[in-house]
Each structure stands twice: as C-alpha cells, then as structure tokens.
Amino acid sequence: MTMLTAVNPATGAVVRETPAATADEITAVLERSNAAYPAWKRTGFAERADVLRAAANYMREHVEELAPLMTEEMGKPIGEARGEVNKAAWAAEHYADHAEGYLAEEHIASDAASSYVQYLPLGPVLGILPWNAPFWLAFRFASPALMAGNTAVMKHDPHVPGCAAAIEEVFRAVGAPDGVFQTLHARTEDVEGVIRDPRIRAVSFTGSDRAGSQVAAIAASEIKPAVLELGGSDPQIVLADADLEQAAEVSALSRIINAGQSCIAAKRVIVERSVHDRFVELLTERLAALTVGDPREDTTDVGPIARPELRENLHRQVTSSVDAGAQLVLGGTLPEGPGYFYPATLLTRVQSGMAACTEETFGPVAVVMSADDAEDALAIANDTPYGLGASIWTTTERGEQMAARIEAGQVSVNGIVKTDPRLPSGGIKRSGYGRELGPHGIKEFVNAQQVWVGPAQS
C-alpha cells in the first residue's frame, strides 16, 4: 500500500501517513462528484452561499485546531498559519456575498428581441494544489467553483495529507451535500488518469511551470479548460524617488512570509544605482533582525524550508551565484542540527544569468540587482521567462505609468504583491494563464452561454 507521508520540517520526524487512494477509491470519488453535480447545479446562489458561509464560520471557530496542521506538515509559522485559515474563510465569504453579482446575466443589444449571456456551471472541477498554502489555495480554488454551481475535487500535495483531510472535514462538518467537495488522496502518477476521466470537466493547477506544462498538455488533449498559476521570478523595482524605508520593510517581509516559499514573493529587487547602497543597508538591518526557529512559537519570523531537497536546491542557487560573482552580505550557510532551516540571506551584485536571478528562489533569500535608471530597471524586470507579479516603488503617478510596461499578471505600486479575493490574480508567459479570484476568477469555469430570443428585429 502506497502511503502519503507528512514530515515535520522543523524536526525531520514523520508526523502522519495516509494511504493513497486505490483505483477503486478514485473512481468512487469521481462518481460521487458527478452524481452530486445535477442537484448542486440546480441550487440557488443563496443555498450555495449558506454552505460557504458555514464553512467560513467553522474555520474561524476552529482556527486553533486547523492552523497547527500547517505548522506541523509544512513548517508555516503559527502566526502565519492562523492568518491563512482566516484568509481562507474570507475567500469563502467573499464569493458567498458576490458570486450572484459576478455571474449576473449580461444583456447585449443585437437583432434579437432580447439577447444576453448567462453563466452556467460546467460540472466537476479538479483542483491540483501545492503544499505552501494548503488552506488558502484550497478555498481560492473551491469557493468560486462551488458558488458557480460546479462540484469540486481537490487533489492536494501528498506532503500535506492532514491539511487535505481537514479541509474536506470542514465541508462535512457544516453539512455540505455529499460529493459537492471532496479530497482525493491520489498519488502524483494517478493524476493524469483523473484529468482524462470524462467526469472531470475542467482543471485548476497551482505549482511549478514544469508540472503545469504537463497538466496543460493533458487537459488540452482532452479539450478541457484549465487555469494555471505557476512559478515566478517577481521583480521589485526601487527607484531613487521611492520611500526607501518602506520599500526595504516590505522587501524583507516579502522574502520571509512562509520562509520565502511563495510564488508571488519578490524574487529580484532591482534598485536604482544612486540609492543602491542605502537600500542595501536598510534591507540588511531588517533581515538580520529576523528570528529563525521553531514555527510553533509566536516569536518566530522564519520557519523551516518544507523538505530537505528544496533546501539543498536553494543553497545550490546561493552558492553558485556567489561563485559566479554575487556578494553574500548575510546568511548563506546551512545550519547544523535537526530540521530544514535556512537563514535569512542577502545577495547583492547579482547579474543576469546567475542561478539566483534566472531560477525561482523558494526560500528566505533576497536578491538585489542594480540598475542605471528607470528604463534599465524595466528592462531587467522583464528579462525573465516568468510573469506572475511585480512591484514598483516610486511616486504614485510614475508607478502607474510604468505598470503597463511590466510583463506580469499583477503589479503593486508602493505595496506588497499579495492575493486578495476581491481582485483577479494570475500570470503570463511561463507563469501560467487564466485568472483566479475576483469577478474574473469565477468566470473561468462556467459556460458563457449566449441566448438569442426572437423574433428578429429589423
């Protein structure tokens, strides 16, 4: 029997083993989702919203039971874990409140007596999710899918089986109809068959660009819609007229949230040369003051890297960049002792072509590059195969003008790049396609059906 194993990254100890679904169990999950769909499709927005609001209330009431699962299985500091549970609840509430408005009929004038577009569900939707934000990503996927009238099958990362089971239990505990939301504890090698199964009508994938390209190819071969939210090498441009103190504060925060294991965290900080040294001083102060340690403690700023191979790859990116000429200002050494910890690290003099610049760094590593001026900064920012998020620190007017020239799915001017249920999020280039969240996200997995009502008008 294949087991899905969760290892506590703070200790290296196995904390949970869950049997992977057999072929018969996978079939049963898909059949329940398919069987539940017709009745769920016929429910009104109010009834669906009742389920989502109940799920949100349950999570808030049980945050002290749910948050430690993330700390235990993937090392998220407990304060961040509590915040994630509450953010997941917010996503559920947002779509409960706004789905009906987002999917309202759109009347469009034509030669018909009446013509309009109505948004109808597609059927069971498969969500394939990573480990780094187990609750948030689950509800980012499920909330709009369910409110649109689809049923949801969640195939979570095999390293967070406890989180995955707990998310399903949220829906069971609040009395959601059987089969409307299910967790599928499938092995990675079984996912292709699930995507190809005719009962699955669409796919949402969050993860690496390599895995995303495989999911996209399989879905396309079955002519099924897919949304992909993939990796990023997000630039943060800091110009000479920026608030350097605030830019350094946010840069440090972006690098250490979830120990830097975030797709939308700033990966390359591009600083105008005239303020480079001062900015580095400010950033160094903030990174040096961070506490790396036990993620169960409220005083911990930076928890462990999720798995040993991820830490090894991160350290390779740092050391190879230093070998290529980058300057190691802070951190960059593998600590001794149990767990997969990595210190807050700062690299400067980073150039295009270095590993820390060309690859996605998934850890508490800040990379600073220098630019001659705003035009040079833009060129460096766009010199990447990725296009997920970006930020610009300058005057408001100048930042908004520059935003349109950034090749990214979302741009923050004088603020941190983050996901918000009210706003669409997604990437371009190798960072994926489609959008999640906001009014755009709920329209990804619907049939935008045109209705033409005669008689024709002259």
Disulfide bonds with the S-S distance in Angstrom:
none
